[in-house]
Amino acid sequence: MISLRRYTVFVALGALILLLGGYFHEPIVTQAKYRFRSQVPLTAQPGEAPAAPAPTGPFRWDAVPTQYPVAGPLAQLPTGTPQKLPRVQYQFPKESIEHAATRKERLAAVNRSFERCWQAYKQHAWGHDELAPLSGGVRDGFGGWAANLVDNLDNLWIMGMKEDFAQAVDAAVNIDLGVSTTETINVFETTIRHLGGFLAAYDFSGDKRLLEKAKELGEMLLKAFDTPNHLPITRWKPQEALKGNQEADPVVLVAELGSLTMEFTRLSQITGDPKWYDAVARITRLFDEQQEKTHLPGMWPVVVNAKAADLTEDTFFSLGAMSDSLYEYFPKMHALLGGLEPVYKKLYTGSMSTAIENNLWRPMVPENADILMSGNVRASSQELARLDPQGQHLVCFAGGMFALGGKLFDEPAHVEIGKKLTNGCIWAYKALPLGIMPEVFNMVACDSRVSCQWDEDKWRQEVKNRHSEKPDVDELIKDFRLPKGFTDISDRRYILRPEAIESVFILHRITGEQYLQDAAWDMFTAITNATTTELANAALSDVTFSPAELAQGTTGGTTQFDSMESFWMAETLKYFYLIFSEPDVISLDEWMFNTEAHPFKLQHEIQRRHVENPIARDQARIRKRQSKTVQESLANEETLYFMNATVGTPAQDLRLHIDTGSSDLWVNVATSQLCSSQGSPCSASGTYAPNSSSTYQYLNGEFNITYVDGSGSAGDYVSDTVEFGGVTLKNQQLGIGYTSTSGEGIIGIGYPINEVATQYNGGSPYPNVPLHLMQNGDINSNAYSLWLNDLEASTGSILFGGVNTDKFTGELQTLPIIKEQGYYAEFIIALTAVGANGTTGSLANNIATPALLDSGSSLMYLPDNIVQTIYNDVGAQYDSSQGAAFVDCSLANSDATIDFTFSSPTIRVAMKELVIVAGVDAHNNPLCIIGISPADGSTPVLGDTFIRSAYIVYDMSNNEISIAQTNFNSTSDNIVEITNSTGVPSATAVANAVTSVAVASGGARIGSGPTGITSSAWAIPTAAIGYDVALLGALGAGIAHAL
C-alpha cells in the first residue's frame, strides 16, 4: 500500500522536498473552511432561485463547467466474456476443533481492538478525519470529510456491526464536498480512502445512497483531470480549478499518478458511465507507451512530469515509497477487468522482471534465512544501476503483490518470491526488541540470493562505514541500538502501518500455510502491547527500545505520539481480522482489495485451472513406454509441475513442464495448427518465435516425435539462449514443434541417451539442460534434487547441482539406478517391499520390482497383485471403465499410510497425499480416487502421488538416486552443493542394495543405444554452485469434473 501519504521522504530532490515539506511531521489540521459554493453558485437562470442542493451535499461538482473537454469518443470498458482466471485462494480443508478454538480467540481479540478504537472515534472525533489517540483531539488533514468514518464503513459491515454501519452511512452520505478544511486536496488519498470506501460499502450493502455519494466524489475528482493534456493535478486546489485554466504539475509522484485505476474503473463498472474509466485508461496508455523508454526499462522513476506527459526523466527507481501502489494495481486491474485488457499483464510482467533483477536483494542475517527485501535503485542506464540495500515497512506490500500476480498470471516463481519477501518482513518484526519493524533501515546485501552465510566481521565493518562519526563499532551498535544484521535504522517509527500484515494475510489465503497465522498473531500482540493508549492506539516514535526499557521509563519519554491515521483501523486491523476469519470471508476469488484495503466485488467467475483426467493422461504415458513411442494428452492438457524460463534474445517467456521421464527441451511455435486453433491452447505456456531471436540458429529438421495414433510433434532442432533461475545457457539445443498435440512446452531432464535424436534418429546425444548446466560451470555435478511439496501446496522446487537439507527429514540414502539393455537411460530403482501404517512389507515383501521415478505421471502404477492388495486394505472400488479406484473422500483425513521400501529406505505416503478429488456425482457430492492404479504388465511407475512424499536427488554423474522422507511445507533452506568427488552430501549408500531387476522391454523412448556411448561419457566435472527454480503443482489445485 502507498506511501507518500505517511512517509518521511528521503529523495534528495529539491523540488520534491518543496512538494512534501512538512507533510509527515506536522499535524494537518486547520479550522479554516474553504467554501467552494461561494465561488461558483449552483446552476440557475438569472432572477431565479439557485437549484436545490443535492441530497448528499450542498455543492454540485457536476455543475462546474469543463475547461478542456475530451475530444473524440471516450475509452470504453472492455467488452466480451470475462476470462476464467486461475483460482487464487487455497482450498482450505476442514479445520480441527483445536485450531478453530484458537483462531476464534484471536479473531475476538482483534474485534475488541477495532470496537474500542471505533467507540473512541465516535465519542471524541465523530465526523472528523482522525482521532488523536493520546489527547483525544481531532485531525482534519483530508478535507475534513470524515476520513476515518468513510474508511471504515466496510469494516463495520464485515465485522457485523450493522447498527454502527447504519449510523455511519447516515453521516457519510451527508458529508459536504463544497467545504474543505485544507486548501489542497490530495487526489490519490481522497480516491483510495473516500471513493474506495463508498464503493466497497455499496458493494457490500447495496445502499443506493452510497453509490450516489461515490458518484458525487467522482464528479469532484474528475475536475482535477480538467487540464490541457487531461492528466490530473495530484495535489489539487479546487478553488483554483473553479477559476479555470489549470494544468498538470511537472513534479509528480508516480504512485499518485498511476494508482487511481481501480477506483475509477469500479465506479464506471457500477454506473455504466465510461468517463471515469476513460480518465485512467489514458494514464495507463502513457505508462504502456513509455515502459521501455526509462533509464531502467520496465519500471518508471519515482518522480515524473505530468505536465509534459514524460515518465522517463528521473533516475530513481523503487517498489517502495512513492511508487508502490502503481505496481500493486497491475495484477488487481487485470482481475477487476476479467482479464479482458491485456495491457495490465504486460505492465506487471515487464516491471516485475526488471524489479526482480535490480531491486530485490537478500539480506545477510545471523540465521542465514532465505529471505528477500526490496531496495532502491539509482540508474542512469540498466547497465549502471546501483542498489541501495534499504528496507522499508511500506514495501512489505510487495510480498502480497508478487504472490497475487504469480497466481493470476501463472507465474509460480513469483509466488515463491512473494513468500520470501513476506518472510523478510516477518523476520524484521522478530528482530526488533519490541517485535515491531521500523519504518526505514539498511542491512548488508548478500552477493548471492542462493547461498549467504552470516559474516559478523562484514556486518560490523558495514556499520562502521555507515557511521563514521564514531570509530568504536561496539559503541555504535550500542548507541544506535542496532540488532544484528541492521547497519542503520534511519527512521525508527512505527506509524500503525498495514503492509506487513497485508502480505501475511494474502500469502496465507494463497498458500494455506499455518505459520503465517502464527506470525500474524505475534505481530498483533506486539503492536497492541506497545501502541495501546487509554483511548485507542498510537503511533510509535522509536521501536528500537525493549519492553523493559519502556516499562522502566529509561527511553527519554514515552515512544508513543499523538497520531492514529485512518489506515490503522481501515487496513491494519482489517487484515488482522480477516486472517483469523474463516477463509470464505472476503475470498480472494470473489473480491479484490484496493490499496486502502477496500474490497471491490469481482464481476466474473474465477476458477481454479484443472488438470485433465490423470488416469487417461498417465495411460497415454504407459502406452508410450510399451510401444517405444511418445503419447501425450490433447489440447486441454494442464501440466502437473512446471517452471518458468525464457528462450531467445530478446527473451521470450515460456512455461515448461518438468519431466524426469524424458530428456529433450522442446517448445511450441505460435503458428502451429494447435497453437493457432480456437481457444488459444498454447497461450498459458507461451510460444517461441525463432525469427524474432538474434541468437537463434537452425541445426536440422529432424525433430520428430511420433505418437501412438500417428499424430505427434515435429519440427526443427535449433539452438538458442535459454535462461532460468538466474543462469544463462547459450546455444542450448532444443526442439521446436511446428505440429504438436500439447499446448505445454516440456523440459526433459533425464539422461541424454534417452533423447529423441539418439533413440529414433541414430544421432549422438547432445548436452541437454542438466548436462549443459554442468558443462557451463553453473553446477558441479550432473545432478538435481526435486521437492514437490504436498498435494495442497502451490509450489515446490527443483534444485540443480545441490541438496536442500531443510526439505527432508531423516537421512538421505543412496540407491543404484538400474540399467536397461546395458545402459543407464531412465531413473529406475528396485522396489523391494510395500507395507502399511509403519509395518514394512505387510502388503508385499521381497518383491524386487523395477520402479520408474517419473514426475510426468500423475499417479503410481504398480504390479496388479500389489494394487489389489492395497485396494483391499483401504476399501477402494476399482472401475475398469474409468481406469480408476474410487474411495471414500474421508479417507484423506485418516492417519493411514502406504509405505514403500527400497532395500533399506522406506518412504511413507499419507492418505491425504493419495486421495484426490476427481469430480462430483449427480448430487454434487465429491468423488475421490486413490492415486494408485494397476501397471497392467508395463514397467511400474512412481508418479507424483509418490514423489510428493519423497525428497529425491537424481545423480546422473554417479548413476544413483538418493532418497529421504520429504519435509512438507518447509519454509527454510540450507543448500549444499553436490560435487563429483564427494557425491551427494550427507547421503549414505545402502548396504546390499538390489542392483539388478528385470525391466520390461520398451521403456520410455528406449531403443538400441549408440555404440560406445554410456552416460558416464557425459559426466564432465566442473566447479560451480547450485540454484533453485520454483515449480507449480497444478494437480494440487484439484481435478473437478475430470472423470
TORNURO-173289 format. One record per residue (C-alpha): residue in one letter; x, y, z. Coordinates in pm, whole numbers, plus 32768, in hexadecimal, padded with zeros to 4 digits. Example, Ala and Ser with C-alpha at 12.3 -4.5 7.8 and 13.67 -1.06 7.14 Angstrom:
residues 2
A84CE7E3E830C S85577F9682CA 
This chain:
residues 1043
M800080008000 I807981627FBA S815A822F8032 L817E838F8026 R805483DD80F8 R8101835C822A Y826E835A81EA T83AD841D8232 V8433845D80D9 F859E841C8098 V85CE84837F2D A86C185A47F19 L860986657E10 G85CC87CD7E5C A848187E57DA9 L840586AD7E52 I846B872C7FA6 L83A588687F65 L828087957EFB L828486C18035 G831287B18132 G827087918285 Y817886948207 F81C7857682EE H822A86118437 E813E87378466 P7FD3870584C3 I7EFD873D8390 V7DE887F18447 T7D46893B8403 Q7C0589DF846C A7BFE8AA7832B K7AE28A4A8240 Y7B0E8A6480CA R79AE8A8E8044 F79928A447ED4 R78238A9F7EC0 S78768C0F7EF8 Q79558C0D7DC5 V78758B557CCF P77008B5E7D13 L76248A3B7CB1 T759A8A4E7B52 A746A8B357B3B Q73DA8C377A4C P73FD8DAA7AA4 G72EA8E157B8C E72998CB37BF6 A72E38C0B7D3D P74198B2E7D3D A73E489C27CE8 A739088E97E0D P74C588537EAA A750E86E37E74 P7482860C7F8C T75E2859F7FE6 G768586F47FE8 P764988657FA7 F773B88887E86 R771187ED7D2D W7864879C7C93 D77B9871D7B5A A773A88807B22 V789A890F7B0A P78EC894F799A T7A04888A78F3 Q7B1F895A7863 Y7BC2884A778E P7ABF8751770F V7B428600769C A7B4E85F67521 G7ACF84C17470 P7A2483907500 L7A6683277666 A7B2681E976AF Q7A2B80D676FC L7A417FBE77F9 P7AB67E7B7752 T79987DA976D1 G79717C367699 T795F7B057778 P7A547B29789A Q7B6C7A2B78A0 K7B637913799C L7C8F797C7A65 P7D5878847B35 R7CCF78567C8F V7D9779217D87 Q7D2878A87EDC Y7D9D77657F79 Q7C9876587FAE F7C9E76458127 P7C4274F581C1 K7B5474DA82E3 E7C0A755B8414 S7C3674988554 I7B7374F1868C E7CB375678733 H7D1876458611 A7BBD76DC85FA A7BBE7730876C T7D0F77E08759 R7CB17899861C K7B6A791686B0 E7C19799187EC R7D097A5B8718 L7BF17ADD863C A7B367B548770 A7C6C7C0B87ED V7C8F7CC786A5 N7B1C7D1886A8 R7B387DA98806 S7C577E8B8798 F7B8F7F0B8672 E7A547F4B873F R7B1D80018848 C7BB880E98743 W7A68811D8697 Q79BB817D87D9 A7AD382738829 Y7AAE831086D0 K7935832A86FC Q795883CE8850 H7A7784BE880A A7A9A84F98693 W795084A785E8 G79418543848E H7AB185A3848F D7BC5850083C9 E7C87846684E8 L7C91843D865E A7DC884AC871D P7DEC837787FD L7EAD8413891E S7E0A85668944 G7CB1850D88C6 G7CC7862787C9 V7C77861D8657 R7D33863E850F D7C9D86AD83C6 G7DAF868382C3 F7CD985DF81B7 G7BE186F38172 G7B2786C482B7 W7A5085C48201 A7A4684C3831A A7B5E83ED828E N7B5C82F483AE L79E482CB8396 V79DC828E821E D7B1781BA822B N7A7080C8831B L791280A2828B D796E7F5181F6 N7A127EE1833B L78D17F2383FA W781A7E498301 I791E7D3382FF M79317D25847B G77B97D17849F M77927E6C8543 K76577EB5847A E75C37FBF8563 D77098081855D F7712805183E3 A75BA80EB83B9 Q761682128496 A775B824783DB V76B282398287 D75B8834282F2 A76DA8426834D A77B383D18221 V76B284188114 N7684857681A4 I77F285DA8193 D7805873080F0 L78FC87257FCE G78C888997F9C V799688E180D4 S7AFA8875811F T7BE388A28245 T7D1388A18160 E7D6C8980803D T7E0B885F7F82 I7D6287127F46 N7E3785DC7F1A V7D8185387DF8 F7E2083E67E36 E7DCC83DD7FA8 T7C6884527F6C T7C3D834C7E5E I7CBA82217F22 R7C20827F8072 H7ADA832D801F L7A7B82B47EC5 G7AFE81577F12 G7A478156805E F78F881B57FC6 L791C80BA7EA9 A79717F987F91 A78567FEE8080 Y77677FF57F58 D77E77EA77ED8 F779B7E0E802D S76527EB58082 G75B37F227F39 D754B806B7FDE K750F81567EB6 R756582877F86 L76CC82097F98 L76DD81EC7E1E E7655834C7DF4 K775D83CE7EE3 A786983117E23 K77F183B47CE1 E77FC85097D88 L796384C97DF2 G79B0844E7C96 E7929858F7BFB M7A05865B7CE1 L7B3D858E7C9E L7B0B85A37B26 K7B3D871B7B40 A7CA886D67B99 F7CC8863B7A3C D7C4787777994 T7D9B87D87906 P7E1A880777A2 N7EA986A5778F H7D9B860F7872 L7E9A8592796E P7E3685DC7AD6 I7EBC86DC7BC8 T7F0F85EF7CE5 R7F2F87057DEC W7DF987BC7D7F K7D74890E7DF0 P7BFD890C7DA6 Q7BDB8A847DCF E7CDC8AB37CBA A7C2789B87BE1 L7AE78A7D7C02 K7B9B8BA47B66 G7BFD8AD17A38 N7D418AA87972 Q7DEC89A47A4D E7EFC88BA79D1 A7FAA87817A50 D80E687A77B1F P8249876C7AA2 V82AC86BC7BE7 V81C5859B7C41 L81F3845C7D07 V81BF83367C21 A80E182777D17 E7FF4839E7D33 L7FD283AD7BBA G7FB082387B7D S7EE081C27CA5 L7D8582437C51 T7D27812C7B63 M7C6D80397C43 E7B8381367CE0 F7B3281F07B9D T7B0080A87AE1 R7A1B80197BEC L794A81577BE8 S791E81377A6F Q78CA7FC57A93 I77B580097B8E T772181407AEA G775380DE797E D77E98237793D P793D82157892 K79C4836E78E3 W7A8182FE7A19 Y7B1781D27969 D7B7882B37846 A7C34839B7931 V7D13828879BD A7D3281BF787A R7DE582ED77E7 I7EE482DB7902 T7F10816678D1 R7F568198775F L8067828E77BB F810D819578A5 D80F5808D7796 E818E816B768A Q82B881D27760 Q82FF8090781F E8436803A7757 K84B081A17732 T851A81E87898 H867C81D67923 L861C808579B7 P85407FED78A7 G84127F3B792F M83E680207A5C W839881917A82 P8450828B7B5E V83C5830D7CA4 V839984707C1E V82F384B47ACE N828885E27A07 A810F85E479D9 K810E87387931 A81E786B97815 A815885587828 D82BE84DB7855 L82F683B07939 T8465837A78E4 E853E84967969 D859284357ACF T869383297B2A F860C82AF7C7B F854781687C76 S849780B07D8E L83767FCB7DE4 G836080887F2B A82F681E07F97 M825D82BA7E8B S825281A07D89 D81B1807A7E39 S8041806E7DDD L808B80B97C6F Y81167F597C54 E801F7EC57D4D Y7EF97F227C6C F7F747E6F7B31 P7F0A7D0D7B92 K7DDA7D917C4B M7D607E4D7B19 H7D927D147A48 A7CA47C5D7B32 L7BAF7D7F7B53 L7B897D8C79D8 G7B637C1579B9 G7CAB7BEA78FF L7C177CA177D1 E7D197DBA77CA P7E6E7D1F7780 V7F357E5A77C8 Y7F327E1E7941 K7FD87CCA791D K80E17D6B783E L811E7E827938 Y81397D8C7A57 T821C7C8D79B3 G83007D97791F S83267E5C7A5F M834D7D307B43 S84557C977A61 T85217DD67A88 A84DE7DED7BFD I85467C847C38 E868D7CC27B86 N86DE7E147C1F N86167E667D5A L85F67D1F7E17 W870F7CBA7EFF R87597BB68004 P87C77C418155 M88E07BA1821A V88477B308364 P88CE7A638488 E87DC79458445 N8840793182D3 A86CD79438285 D866E79358115 I85AC7A7B810C L85947BA18020 M85617D16803A S85267E267F3C G860F7F4F7F26 N8642808A7E5D V870480AE7D1A R87AF81D97C81 A87DC819B7B0D S8852827879F3 S883881397922 Q87ED7FCD7968 E895F7F7D7959 L89AE80887A5D A889A80357B54 R890C80557CBF L884C7FB07DDB D881C804E7F30 P87D17F268018 Q86C67FDF80D6 G85967F428174 Q844E7FF081AF H831C7F86826D L824D80198156 V82E57F38804A C82717E038109 F813C7E178029 A82147D827F13 G82047C217F9E G808C7C187F71 M80A67CBE7E1D F819B7BBB7D98 A80CD7A9C7E24 L7F8B7B227D8E G80307B677C40 G80CA7A0E7C46 K7F76796B7C6B L7EBC7A477B72 F7FC77A2E7A65 D803578C67AA3 E818D79337B1A P81DA78407C37 A833478D67C66 H828C7A1E7CC2 V81C679707DD4 E830F78F37E60 I83A77A4F7E48 G82767ADB7EF9 K82A679DE800D K84147A3A803C L83C27BAD8042 T82B17B748142 N83967A9B8214 G84927BB68205 C83987C9F82A8 I833A7B9A83AB W84AC7B7783F9 A84D17CF08421 Y83AF7CF68517 K844E7BE585EA A85A77C8485DC L85447DC18699 P85217DB78814 L83B77E2B880B G83637D2C8700 I830A7E468611 M83B77EA484CC P843C800984A4 E83E180F08385 V853280FC82D1 F867980418304 N87AB7FB88252 M88557E668258 V896F7DB481A2 A89047D2C8051 C897D7BCC8007 D8A4F7B957ED2 S89707A707E72 R87FF7A277EA5 V884878B17EA4 S893778917FC6 C8996799480CA Q8A4F794E820D W8A557A3C8333 D8B9D7AFA834E E8BAA7BC6848D D8CE97C79842D K8C4D7CE882E7 W8B187D66839E R8BE57E28849B Q8CB67EC68388 E8B7E7F3682D0 V8AF67FD08412 K8C3A808F8432 N8C2D80FE82C6 R8AD2818E82F4 H8B258240843D S8C7982DF841B E8C3383CA853C K8CB082C78638 P8DD881DC860B D8D6580DB870D V8C787FE78662 D8BF87F5287A8 E8BA380AD8820 L8AF080F786D9 I8A217FBA86F0 K89C580088859 D897981798825 F88A8814286EE R880780098782 L884D7F3D8649 P87DD7DD08650 K88C57CE2859E G889A7D058428 F88337E73842C T893A7F6F83C4 D885B80A183EF I86FA80F4845D S86B9824983C7 D8549825B8426 R84F981AC856D R838481ED856C Y825E8102854B I812D81C584DC L803180A684F4 R807980388391 P7FBF7F1682E8 E80AF7EA181D8 A81507D7D8290 I800D7CE3830B E7F767D2781B4 S80717C40810F V805F7B418227 F7EE57B3281F6 I7EFD7B12807A L800A7A048090 H7F3B7942818C R7E07794F80AE I7ED978E07F82 T7FAF77CF8022 G7EE877658154 E8026774D8222 Q7FE377558398 Y8125780583FD L809B79438360 Q7F75794E8452 D8067791B8571 A81477A3184F1 A80167B1384D3 W7FB97AD3863C D811A7B2486B0 M810B7C6985EC F7FB57CC58675 T80147C8B87DF A815C7D4887BB I80B17E718718 T7F907E8A880B N80737E5C8938 A81457F8788CE T8041806F8834 T7F0B8053890F T7EA2819A89B9 E7D8581ED8AA2 L7CB1823D8970 A7D2E81748848 N7E85813287AB A7FA182268769 A80C682298679 L822381EB8705 S835082CF86DD D845781C48720 V843480488711 T859F8000876B F8563801088E2 S85127ED3899F P83CE7E9D8A61 A849B7EA88BA0 E852B7FFC8B48 L83CE807F8B00 A834E7FF78C4A Q8473808E8D08 G844581E18C66 T85AE81EF8BED T855E82528A86 G855E83C88ABE G83E383D68ABC T82CE83048A2A T8300828788CA Q819182B48875 F812983ED87B9 D7FD38480877E S7F7E83EC862B M7E9282DB85B5 E7E5E82F0843E S7D20825B83B4 F7DDD813D8313 W7E1C80A6846D M7CB1803F8482 A7C5E8032830F E7D867F5C82A9 T7E607ED883C3 L7D457E5E84A0 K7C7D7DE98370 Y7D967D0482FE F7DCB7C84845F Y7C567C3E8474 L7C487B8C8324 I7D747AAB835C F7CC17A1A848B S7B6F7A0D83E0 E7AEF78DF8324 P7B8778D781C6 D7A41791E8111 V7A267A7281BA I7A947B59809F S7B227A467FC3 L7C3D7AB37EDE D7B817A087DC4 E7A537AEA7DF3 W7AE37C377E68 M7C107D0D7E13 F7C9D7E047F12 N7D007F637EB3 T7E397FF37F52 E7D6D806F807C A7CEB7F0980B5 H7B917F57802C P7B097E1A7F86 F7A697E417E2E K79817D317DB5 L7A067C797C84 Q79057C617B70 H79777B1A7AD6 E79B979B57B35 I7B1679557B9F Q7B5677E27B85 R7C7877097BE6 R7D29767D7AB8 H7CEE750B7A9F V7DC873E67A47 E7D2C730E793E N7CD071AA799D P7E1171257A3E I7DB26FBF79F3 A7D926FFA787D R7EC870D2787F D7F9E6FCE792B Q7F166EAF785E A7F996F6C7732 R80F06F7877D2 I80E66E007818 R80856DB676AF K81AD6E8B764A R829C6DA57705 Q82066C667680 S821B6CD67516 K83606D9C7520 T82966ECE74B9 V8226700C7568 Q80BA704C75B6 E803B7188765B S7EDD720876A4 L7E3A72F575AF A7DE3746675B2 N7D517495770D E7E7473F777CA E7EF374B178FB T8052745D7970 L809573DA7AC9 Y81D074917B2A F8277759D7A5D M837B76AC7A6B N83A577FC79C3 A84BC783B78CB T8511791D77AA V859478C07653 G863779A87556 T86BF7B0A7542 P85FD7BD675A2 A85707AE0769C Q84267A35764F D836B79BD7784 L8306784E7791 R8279775B7890 L83167601787B H829674B77900 I839D740E79DA D83C472A37968 T84BF71B279FE G843F70A9790D S84C7714E77D3 S86017208776D D85B1730F7664 L8552747B768E W844F74DA7589 V835E75F9755A N823C765A747B V823077657370 A8104784D735C T80BD77F671F0 S808C76827230 Q7F3575F471E7 L7EFB75AF7356 C7F6D76FE73DD S7EAE77C672D7 S7D6B7702730D Q7C35778273BE G7C6277C1752F S7DD9780B7514 P7E4276CA75C9 C7FB0773575D2 S7F76788E766C A7FA7782177D4 S810177937797 G8171787C7683 T8207783D752F Y835B78727490 A839A794C735E P84F278E372DD N850D79F571D9 S84DD7AFB72E9 S86187A86739B S876D7B067335 T881579D573D6 Y874278CC7326 Q87FF77CD7253 Y876276BF7178 L8803756771AB N8735746E70E6 G85D2740B7095 E85DC72BF7150 F850E73137283 N83EF721C7263 I833771657377 T8239706A72F7 Y810A701673CD V80466ED473EB D7F216F4F731A G80036FD37206 S7FF7713E727C G811871DF7331 S82007307733B A82EE73597222 G83CE747871C0 D853874E271D9 Y865974B872C2 V86E676117309 S87CA76B97404 D878677F874C4 T87C278A57610 V86FA78117730 E86E078BF7880 F8641785579C8 G869178647B39 G878E79797B03 V886F78B97A0F T88A178CF7898 L88DC77A977AF K895978277660 N892E774C752B Q8849765875DF Q87BF755374F0 L8645753074F4 G852B74BC7419 I842175A2738F G82D3750B7336 Y8228758B71FE T8126747A723C S80DA73F47397 T7FC7736B746F S801C741F75B5 G7FFE758F7603 E811375737704 G8286757876BD I8350746A776A I84A3746F7811 G851A73087820 I862972DD7926 G8681716F7900 Y87B770C47872 P883271537723 I88346FF17694 N86B76FFC76A9 E869C712775BD V85C170FE748B A86E2715273A3 T87A17025742D Q86846F2D744F Y85D96F637302 N86C970207223 G88046F5B7271 G88C5709272D1 S89AF70D473F2 P892B71607539 Y894672D67564 P896D739076AF N880973B9772D V87B874BA7839 P8848740E7971 L898573A678BC H89AA74FC7819 L8990759F7970 M8AB674CD79E4 Q8B85750978AD N8B35767D78C6 G8BC576867A25 D8A7B76D87AC9 I8A7175977B94 N8B7C74AA7C0B S8AD773617BB6 N89CC72E57AC6 A88CF72C07BDD Y879D73687C68 S86A8734D7D89 L852F734E7D67 W844273C17E7A L82D873CA7E0D N824274177F64 D80E8739E7FC7 L7FAB73787EFD E7F1574C27F72 A805075927F4D S806576807E28 T81DC76667DF7 G8300757A7E18 S8463759D7D99 I856E74FD7CC3 L86D5753A7D2C F87DC74F87C24 G893574A27CAA G88D974A07E18 V881C740D7F3E N873974D58023 T875974288171 D863374E88204 K85447444810E F855E72E18196 T855C722B82E0 G8634710D834D E87577092827E L8791709F8107 Q87D86F3B8095 T88756EED7F44 L87FE6DDD7E57 P888A6D6A7D09 I87CE6DB87BC9 I87756C7C7B09 K88016C5379AA E87216C0A7881 Q87B16B437760 G89086B8F77EA Y88DA6D077803 Y88786E03790A A87506E9F785F E86396EDD795A F86126F117AD0 I85B36DAC7B2B I85FA6D267C86 A859C6BE27D34 L845D6BE27E04 T84836AC57F00 A83556ADD7FE7 V82076B898019 G816E6BAE8171 A80666C71822C N805E6D4A8362 G81CB6D1883B9 T81D96B9F838C T82DF6B538283 G82776A55817E S811D6A12820D L807F6A3780B4 A819A69AC7FDD N82F469368043 N843368CA7F8E I83A869387E40 A84DA69DB7D99 T840E6A847C89 P848C6BA37BAF A83ED6CF77BF3 L84156E277B15 L84236F7B7BC2 D835B70537ACF S82ED71B57B25 G822071B979E5 S812B70B47A6B S800F71237B49 L7FE06FD97BFE M80986E9E7C61 Y80806D647B8B L80DE6C257C45 P80CE6AB07BFC D7F636A417BEF N7F7869507D16 I800C6A5A7DF9 V7F066B567D8B Q7DED6A637DDC T7E7D6A2D7F38 I7E8A6BA67F72 Y7D256BCF7EF3 N7CAF6AC27FE6 D7D686B6C8103 V7CCF6CC580CB G7B7A6C5B8049 A7BAB6CDD7EE7 Q7AB76C7B7DD3 Y7B566C5C7C7C D7A8B6CD07B4C S7B236C3C7A14 S7A5F6D287932 Q7B066E5079DD G7C526DA67A1E A7C416E297B81 A7BFB6DAE7CE0 F7B006E797DA6 V7B196EA97F1E D7A586F5D802E C7AD570C58031 S7AEE70B781AD L7C166FCB8181 A7CE971038147 N7CB8715F82B6 S7D367011833C D7E8F6FD583CD A7ECA6EA882EB T7FFC6E92820C I807A6DB880F0 D81EC6D748120 F82E36D318006 T84336C8E8051 F85636C917F6C S86566B938004 S867A6C6F813A P85D96DC88126 T84606DD38153 I83856EF380DD R82366F12818A V81216FA980B5 A7FFE7034817E M7E9970048108 K7E6C717B80E5 E7F74716A7FD0 L7ECC70417F27 V7D5D70A27F2F I7D03718E7E13 V7BB7723E7DDA A7B7671DE7C71 G7A16725E7C31 V78B6726E7CBB D778C71867CA6 A762A71D97C35 H75E272747D8A N7719734D7D7F N77C9727A7E86 P794072517E53 L79C871137DB6 C7B2270A47E20 I7C1F6FB57D8A I7D596F217E1E G7E946F807D65 I7F036E1A7D20 S7EA16D537BEB P7F056C017B57 A80326C067A6E D7F926AF97993 G80DB6A52793F S81A86B8778F2 T82CA6C0F79BD P82456C867B0F V82486DFE7B37 L826C6ED27C6E G81C270147C02 D816F714F7CBD T808F70A97DC1 F81D070047E3B I82D2710E7DE6 R822272197EB4 S827271537FF1 A83DF711E7F99 Y850772057F74 I85C571747E4D V872171BF7DCB Y875671507C62 D88D071207C3B M892070D67ACE S8A9471077B01 N8AA16FDD7BED N896A6F257B70 E88C66F2E7CC5 I87866F9A7D6C S878F70267ECC I8644702C7F81 A85AF709B80CC Q845E70EE8164 T83F4724A80FA N83C7736881EC F827673F48180 N8247756D8171 S83A675B981E7 T83DE773181E8 S8556772F8221 D867C76CE8146 N87D5763D8178 I887076018024 V89A7752C7FFA E8A5A74F37EAF I8A80739E7E0E T8BDD73537D8C N8C5A72337CBA S8D6B71EB7DB5 T8C8B71C27EE2 G8B3C716D7E47 V89FA71D17EF2 P8A477284803B S89E471CE817A A895870A780B6 T89AA6F448123 A89C36E24802E V88CB6D0C8072 A89836BCD80CC N89296A9E7FF8 A88366B667F22 V878F6AAF7E04 T88536B0C7CCC S87A96A417BBE V863E69F57B70 A858A698A7A37 V85136AC27981 A83F96AA27885 S846F6AE37724 G84046C22767D G843F6D1E778D A83FE6E8C7741 R84AE6EE775FD I85A86DCD7629 G862E6D2A74EF S877C6C9A7491 G88836D767532 P89996E0C7460 T8ADB6D487458 G8BE06DB57553 I8B056EB975FC T8AAB6E99776C S8A2E6F997861 S8B826FB07906 A8C06704D77CA W8B317177781F A8BAE71B07981 I8CAA72C97955 P8D0873617AA7 T8D0F74DA7AC4 A8CFB75B57BF8 A8BC376827C38 I8A9E76C37D1B G893576507D22 Y8800771C7CE6 D869076F77D2F V856377127C49 A83FD77237CC9 L82FD762B7C45 L8183763B7C44 G80BD75047C9A A7F8175227BCE L7F0173CE7C3C G7EE874497DA1 A7DED75477D23 G7CE2743C7CF0 I7C4F737B7BCC A7ADC73CF7BD5 H7A0B73297AC8 A7B4072817A3A L7AB071237A27 
